[in-house]
Amino acid sequence: MKIKKIAIVGGGTAGWLAANYLGLSVGRDPEVEICLIESKDVPTIGVGEGTVPNIRATLQRFGIDEREFMAKCQATFKLGIKFANWMDADKYGADHYYYHPFVAPFPVGVDISHYWMHHQQQMAFSELSAMHALAEHNIGPKHPSSSPYDGVVHYAYHFDAGKFAQLLADNALTRFGVRHKFATIEQVVMGDDGSIDRLQFASGGEEAFDFYIDCSGFASRLLGQALQVPFLAKTEQIPTDTALAVQVPTEPSDEVQPYTTAKAHSAGWIWDIPLPHRRGTGFVYSSSHMSESQAVAEFSRYLGFDAEAANLRKVPMQAGYRQYFWHKNCAALGLSQGFVEPLEATSIMVTDFCAALLADHFPRDTDDMALLSRHCNDWVEYIWERTIDFIQLHYCISDRRDSDFWVDCTDRAKLSDVLAERLALWKIASPKRTDFFSTVDLFNQQSYMYVLYGMYFPTRLPALNPAEVPLAEAKIREHNAWCEKAVQALSSHRAWLNQLHSR
C-alpha cells in the first residue's frame, strides 16, 4: 500500500526539520500529504542554541537564505568550542583552556602532527588550525562580500532556538506545502498488527495516517509510550542529568565571541553561548554529585547575580536513546528518540542526521518498511554509540580528581569496548582516518585529536624523520602568516553582525 498521509507529532526544531526534509524528499508527490500536529499546551525545550557546520548544507538544501536566517534567528557565527577548566588547575592553572575547532589541524593542508608532538610545549594543538587565531581576536569567518554559506574557514552558528523553529516552520509551510494542525493528542489508537492506526484529539475527532514521526520531546508519546520501544539509559557513561538555564542580556557594544564556551566545574560544566543581544547560559550537573541548591549557588557565582531571580529554567535530562529509531510505522526524531548532554551541540546534529537519513530512505510503500527500518536502525544505533563515546572522552581523559564526580568520571569510568580500545590504540599512535570505520562518523579523526591533545593525552612519541622538520617549520610559518593576514583583513564578529542588522 502506498504511503500517502504522514503525521509529524510535535513542533520545535525536530518537528520542523522533519517537515522540511520530507517536504524535499516526498512532498512534491501530489498524492502525499505531510501534516505537522503540535499542541499549544506543550512547550518546547528550546535551550539548544549551538550547531555544527553540517547545518549550513541543510539550510541550503531547504532553500533558506543565509542572511535572512541569521537576521531572523539572531544568529552568530560558531567556529568551535572553547573548553576551560577541564584539567587539574594546580598543574595547568585555573585559566587553562583549549579549543575544538571546526577547521582541520593541518596547516596549509599538511598533517604535521608528528612534528607537533615533539614540539608541543611551544604551541597548543589548536594553533595548527586557523580557528585559533580568529577566536583569540573575536574575528568572524566571513568578509561582508562573502558568498552565502561560504567563509575563509568552516563555521556553524549559535541562534535563538525558538526563532529557528519558526523559520523552519515558515519554510515548510510556504515552500513545501506542509499542513499545520494545532491539536492535543488524547489517545494513540493501535492497530491489530501492533502499528499505530490513528490519533484521537482532546477537542474531539480523530485522524488516521500511514506513517508517524514522533517529535514529542522527552515524553516520546508515540515511539516510547504507544509502541513501548525501551529507552537504553547511558548514565553510567554520561552521569550529568540536570541543566539549569538562564538568559543573560548583553550590551550592543559588547564583544561577541565566535565560539561556545564550555567551562567545567566540580560536578559538570557550564555552557555560555553568545547571541547579538544576550548570552544563553546553562549549568549542567550530576544530581548524584551535587544538590540543586549547590548548583544554583555555583551557577550564581559564575553569572555574578542570583540565578533564581533571572527566570531560571530547570531541565531534567537522561543520556540514552530508544532501542529502535524506527519501529513499525513510526520513527522518532529529537528528544523523543534520544539525548546526550549538549557538550558538543549533539542534539541538533543527531536530529539533523537522522532526519536526513529518514528522508533519504523514506518508504513509498508499506511493504518497504521492514527492510528500510532495519537499515536505518543500524545506522542510528552506531551514531548514538559513537556520539556517547565522544562526549565521555572529554571526561575520562581529564586529570581532575578534585571531587567525587571527577573521580567517578576518570578512575571509575565505564567505557564502551570501542572507546576503551581506541584509547589504548591512541597511546601507541595518534588517531588516523583508518581508525574510523564509517565515512559518516559525526566525530572523526580531527575532532578526537583536538580533544586528546588539548587535554595532553599521552601518545607515544613517534619517530621524527629529520626531513620532516624543515617542511613542518615552513608550513607553520606559512600558516601563521595566513592567520595574521586573516585577522587584519576580516572584521570583528560584532562589526559583521552590526552590518547584517543595519541592512
N, C-alpha and C positions, 0 to 999 in steps of 0.2 A: 504494500500500500504506500502510495506517495505521501511524504510528509508535507503538509500544506499549512498547518497552523502551529506556530511556535510561540510559546509564552516565556517571557523573561520575568521572573518574580523577584522584584526588588530593584531599586534605582541605585543611586550612588555611582561611584566610579566603576565598580564591577559591572553593574547592570547596563550602564550606557556604553561601556567599552564593548560588551557583548552585542548590544544593539547595532553599533557601528560595524563591527566585524561581520555580523550576519547579514547586515544590510549590503555590505560589499559582496559577500560570497553567494547568498541565495536570494537577497531582496529584489533583485532585478526580475526574478521569475514572477509573472503576473498571477500565478496560482498560489504563491506563497505569501502568507501574511505573518508579520512579526509584531507581537504585542507586548509592550512592557507594562507590567502591573506593579504599582507601588502604593503603599499605604501612607496616608498623611499622618497616621498615628504612630508610625515607627520612624524615629530619626536615624540618620546615617551616622556612622562613627566619625568620619571626616577629619581625622588627625594626620593622615598620611600625606605629607606635602613634598616628599622627595622622590626623584626618579633616577633612572639610569639612561644612557644615551639611546637605547633602543626606542624610547618613546618618540624620538624625532621621526624615525621611519614610520611609526604608527600614525602619527598626526598627518604626515604627508600622504599616507595611503587613504586616510579619511577625507583628504581634500581641504584640510584646515590650514589657513594662512598663519604663518608663524607669528608675525607681528600682531595680528588680531588676537591670537591665542594669548600671547604674553600680556597684552594690554588688558584684555577682559579677565584674565585669571590672576592678575597681579603677580606675574611670574618673574623670577630672577634666574640667572644662569647658575648652574652647578657644575664645577669642574672636577669634583671628587669629594672626599670626606677627610676632615682633619680629626685624628684620634689623639686625644690629650689624656694624660694621667693613666695610661694603660700599663705602665711599667712601674717598678719599685722607685718611689720618689727619693728614698735615701741614696740609691745608687745613681739614678739618672737625673734627679732634680724634679721639683714639683711642677716645673714648666715644660717637661718633656712632651713632645708630640711627634706624630708622623702623618704623612698623607697617603691616602689610597686614591690616586688619580685615575681618570678615565683614559689617560694617554699612555702609550706603551713605554716601558723603561729602556728604550733602545735609542740612544742619541743618534739622530740623523739616520735612523733605520738600522743601526748596527747593534747587535747584542754584545755588550762589553761587561756583562755581569761577572765573568771570571776576574777581569781586571778590578772591578769594584770590590769584590770580596777580599782582595789583597790590599785594598786601599780604603776600606770602609770607615776608618777613623777620620778621613779627610772630607767626606761628604755623605749626606743622608742618601739612602737609596732612591727616594722620591725625587732627588735633584737630577736624576737621569731622565726625568720627564719634563716637558715644557710646562706642565701644570704648576709645578712647584714655584717657579719664578712668578707666574701670573697670580697665584694665590697669595704669595707673600706681599704683593703690591696691590691687592684687591682690584685686579685688572680683569675685564671681561674677555670672552673668546672671539669677539666679532668686531669688525670695522662697521661704521654706520652704513657703508655701501655693500657690506657682505650680502651674498645671496641668501634667500630663505633656507634655514636649516643647514647652513654651512658656516664654518668658523675656522680659525687658524689651528685649533685643537678640538678634540672630541669634547662634547659637553652634553649635559642634561639640564633639568630645570628643578626649581622649587616653585610651588604655586599654592594658591588658595584652593583646597580640595573641593569645597562646595561650589565654587565658581567653575572649576574644571569640569565637575559632573554636569553642571548646567550647560556649559559649552558643548560637551559631548551630546547632551540631550537635544539641544537645538539642531546640531548637525544631523543626528539620526532622524529627527522628525522631518526636517526640511529636505535633506539630501537623499535619504533612503526611504522615506515614507513609512517609518515605524509608527504603529498605533500606540497611543499612550492612554492608559486606563488607571484612574485612581480608585482603588478598592482595597478593603481589608479582607484577607482570606480567613474564613471561619473554619473551613474544613477542606482537607485534601482527600478526595474520594478515590479509592484504589480500584483497579480492575481485577478481574478473575485471574489474570496471568501475573499479578504482582507488580504491574506497572501503574503509573498514575493515569487515572481516567479523566478526572475533571476537577475543577476548583469551585467551591461554594463560597459566596461572599457574605459578609456580615450584614450588608444592606439588602440582602435578598438576591436571588438569581444565581446562576451558575454558568460556567463556560468550560467546554472541553477543548483540549489541544492535542496535537500529535506528539509534540516534543516540548520538554520543560527545561528551563535553565534556572537553577537556584542561585540567586544573588541576594538572599535574605539575611546575610550577615551571620554573626555568631549563632543565631537561632537555627540555622540550616533547616529551614522549615520543610523542605522537600526531601533533599538527599539524606539528611540526618534523622529528622522526625518521621516523615511519612515512609521513606524507603528503608529506614533503620540501618543505613550504612555506618559501621562503627568508626569512632574517632580514635586514631592512633596517637596517643599522647607522647611527646618527646621531652617531657620536663626533666628527665634525667640528664639530657644533653644540654637543654636550654632552661635553666631554673627561673629566670625572670618571668613574672606572671602578672605584673600590675604596672600601669603607667598613670602618672598624674600630668595633665596637660594644662598649660597656661599660655595665653597670647599676650605678648608684651608690645605695646605701642612704641614706635620709633619716630625720630625727627627726620624731616626731609633732607637735612644736611648730614645725617649720619652715614658713615661708610657702610657699604653693603658687601659682605664677604661673598666671594663666588664659590662657596663650599658649605657643606653641612659640618657642624662641629659635633663630635661625639665624645663627651668628657666622662671618663669613668669615675665612679665613687665607690664607697665601701661595699655596696650590695647591688651594683648595676651600673647604669650610666645615664647621662643627660643628653638629650638632643637639643640642638639650637639651630633653627632654620631661618635664614634671613629672607624676608619679603620686602618690597619697597616701603611699606607703611607699618610693618610690625615684624616681630620675631615669633615664630612658633616654637615653643619650648616644651619639653616633656621629661619627666623624671621616671625612668624605668628601673624597677627594683624587684627583688625576690621577697615575697611576703614571708617566706620561711626564714629569712635572714634579717629582716627589718620590718618594724611595725609601721602602720600608716602614719602615726604621729611623728615618728622619727623621720620618715620620708618627707613629710610636709615641712618639718623643721629644716632638714638639709636642703631641700629644694628652695625654701625661702632664703636661706643663706646665699645660695647661688644667684638667685634673682635680685637680691638686695631689697626685697619687700615681702610682706606676708602673702604667701601664695593663696591662702584660703580667702583672702579679701579680693582676689583677682579672677573671680569666676572659674575657679579650679574645677577641672573635669577629671573624674576617676574612670579609668578604662581597664577592667579586668581582662586578662588575656591568658591563653594557654598555648604553648608551642605544640604543633602537631598537625595532622591532616587526616581527612577521611580516607578510609581504606581504598575506596574507588572514587575517582574523579567523575566517572560516568557509569551509571547503573540503570539498566532497563532503558526507559525513555526520558532519562533526566541526567543532566550534567550540572556540576556546581562550579561557580567561579567566585573568587574573592574570599571573604571570611567564612562563608558557608562551606567552603572546601577545605581551607586550612589557614594556618597563621604561624608566623615566626616573628619574633620581635623586630622592630623596624631599623635595626642597626645598619643595614646596607640597602635600605629602600626596597626591601624584598617584596612587600605586599603588592604594590602596583606592578612590579617587574614580573612576578609569578602570574598574577592575574592576566597581564598582557600576553605573556607567553601562552597560557592555557586558552585564552580567548582566540588567539590566532590559530592554535592547534585545532581547536574545535571547529572553527570556521573552515579551515583547510580540509578537514575530514568530516564535514557535516553530512549525515546520511540523507540522501534524497528519497530513500525508500526504507520502510521499517525492516525489511529483510537484511539490510546492510548493517544494522546497529550492532549486532553481536560482534562481528569482526572488527568494526571500527572502534568500538568501545574498548575491546581488549588491547588494541594497538595504542590507543591514546592513554589508557590507564597505565601501561608500562612506562610510557614517556613521563607522565606526570609524577608517578612514584619516584622515578630516577631524579627528576628535577627537585622534588621536595627533599629527598635524602641528601643530595649534594648541597643544596642550599643550607640545610641544617648543619651539615659538616662545616661549611664555610663560616657560618655565624659562630659556631662553637670554637673554631680556630682562634678567634680574637681573644677568647677567654683562656683556653687551655695552654697556650704557649706563653702567657704572661708570667713574669716573675714576682708579681704581687702576692704577698702572703699576710697582709695586714688585717684580715678579717676572716671569719669562718666562710663567708661567701667565696672569697678568692681561693682559700684552701680547697673548698669543695669543687671549684671550677678547674683547679690545676692538679693538685696531688691526688684528689679523689675522683677526677673526671672519668666518666664512662664514655668512651669514644666508639663510634661505629668502626667496624672492621676496615672499611675503606679509608677513613681518616687516619686510623692508627697505622695502617700500612704505608700510607703516603708520607706521614711524618717520619717514619723510620727510613723510608727511601730518601727523603729530603735532608736527613742528617748525613747521608753519604754523598748526595749530589743535589744541586739546585733543581727546582722544578723545570721540566721540559714539556713541550707540547705533547709529546708522546705519553706523558703521564695521565693524560685526559682522553678518555675513550670515546667521547661524543663531541661532535662538531657544534652542538648546541648547548654545551655547558654554559650556564649563566655566569659562572665564575671560573675563569680559566687560569692558565699559567701566569699571566701578568698580574691578575688580582691576588693570587696566592703569594707571588714574590713580594708585592708591596707590603702585605701584612707580615709575612715571615721576617723580612729584613728590616721593616720598620720597627719590629719588636726583637731584633737581634737574634734570630733563630740560629742555632749553632750548626751550620752546614760545614762539613769537612772542606778545608781549603783545597780547591782544585789546583792541579799543576798549571803554571802560567808559562806559556811559550814566550820567550823573550821577544819574538817577532810581533806578538800581540800588543806589547806595551806602547810603541810609538803610534800604532794605529789607534789604539784606545785613547791615548792622550790627545791625538789630533781630533778625534771625534768629539771629545769632551770640550775642547777649545771651540770647535765649530758650533757645538750645541749651545755653549754658554754665550757665544756671540749672537746666535739667533735669538736666545731668550732676552738678552739685553736690548736688542733691536725691537723685539715684540713689545716689551714693557714700555719703551719710548713711543712706539707707533700707535699702540692701542689706547683707547680712553679708559678711564676708571669705570668700574662696574656701575657706580651710582650715576656718573655722567651719561653713560649709554642709556640707562633706564630713564633718566630725566628727558633725554632726547626722544625716546619712544613715547613717553606720555605727553610730550608737548605737541605732538602732531595732531 
